Amino acid sequence: MPEISPETVRSEVARFWNAFSAKNVEVLEDFYAHVSVGFGSSSTRSEPGRLSATRRQREYFGSSSPIRAQVSQVDVVMIGESAAVASYSFEFHATRATATGKSEEKIRNGRATQVFAFDPDGRVRIFHEHFSLPAT
């Protein structure tokens, strides 16, 4: 099995947010391992990673409004040679589709944790993800 590096993880975090901001659902879905799970910033329960990518497509990608995201320094903790945890804060702004129309979503000081590891095919994927907001 190849080794994962902090630089690879930081690059994958940047690529993730670039795909999200570009509304590229195929690339976004491909980030998640088939057995991945995570929590969104407003989730009350976990969901499969690829389902969260599909939900994001439904909520954000149909809008003509741009998605803007900015990520802070990404701290990486290695878990052996083939897995790592990325932790960082982020800002996010988008127009979100709701049952009653559209709403603006602005997240300041969001927190993210993503666990990256090699899948059985040797590709780096997200196995766990947790986005949260600080208590106000």
N, C-alpha and C positions, 0 to 999 in steps of 0.2 A: 504494500500500500504506500502511495506517495505521502510525503509530509506536507502539512499545511503550515503556512507562515503567517505572522501578524500582517505582513504587507498584503498577502493574498486576501485576508479577511477584510482589511480596510478597503481594498479595491472592490471586493464584492459588495460591501455596504454602499459604496458610492454608485456602483452599477445598479443596485437595487433601487435607490432613490431616483436615479436617472430614468430607469424604466417606468417607475411609478409616475414621475413628473411628465414623461413623454406619453403617458397613457398606453403603454405597450403591454397589453394583457398577456400575450404569448411569452414574452420574456419574464414578466412578473410571475406567471404560473410556474415557469420552468425553474425558478429559484427554489421552490419547495420540494423537499423529499416526499415521496409518496406516503410516508408514515409521519409526516410533520404535524405539529399542533401548535396553537398559539392563542394569545389574547390580544384583541384590539384595544385601542385607548378607551373605548366606551363599552367594551364587552362585559357581560356578566358571567360568561362561561367560555370555555375554550372551544376552538373549532379547528378542523383540519386546515393546514396551511393553504392548500390549493383552493379550498372553499373560501378562505379569506381573500384570496386573489380575485376570485369570481365576484364576491360581494363588493370589493373595491371597484371592479369594473362597472357593476350596476350602479353604485352610488356616485362615482366620480367621473368616469370616463365618457359618459354621454353628454356632459356639459360642454358648452363652448368656452367656458372659463378656464384659464390655465391653472395648473397645479404648481405651487411653489413650495419647495422644501429646502431647508438648510440644516446641515448636520454639524454638530460640534466635533471636537477631537474624538476619535474612536479609540477607546481603550480595549485592548485584546488580552484575554487570559487564555493561555494554552492549556488544553486538556489532553495531555499526551502528544503524540506526533500527528494524529489525524483528525483532531477536533479542536475548536476554539470558541470562546464566548466573546462577542463584541458588545460593549456597553457604551452608550453615548446619549446625549440629549439632542433634541431636534425642534425646529420650528416648521409649521405646516400651515398652508392656506389654500383653500379650494372652495368651489361651489359644490354643494352636495345635494343630490336628488333625495327628496323626502316624499312621504305619502301625500302631503299637502302642497307640494311644489318644490322649490329650491331654497336652500339656506346656505349662508356663508359659514364655513368652518375655519376657525383660526385657533391653532394650538401653539402656545408659547411654552417653552420649557418642557416639552414632552420628553419622556424617557423611553429608551429602547434597549432591549436586550435580545440578541439573536445568537443562537447556537449554530455554528457552521461545522459541517463534517463531510467526509467523503461518503457518497452513496455506494451501493454495490457495483455501480458502473465506473467508479473512480472520479465522479464529478463532485465538486464542492456544492453543497446545497444547505438550505436552512432546514434544521430539524425541529427547532423550537424558536418561538418568537413571542415577545411580550412588550407591548406598548402601553404606557400608562401616563397619567397626568398627575401632577402634584395636587394635593388637597388645597383648596382655596380658602 
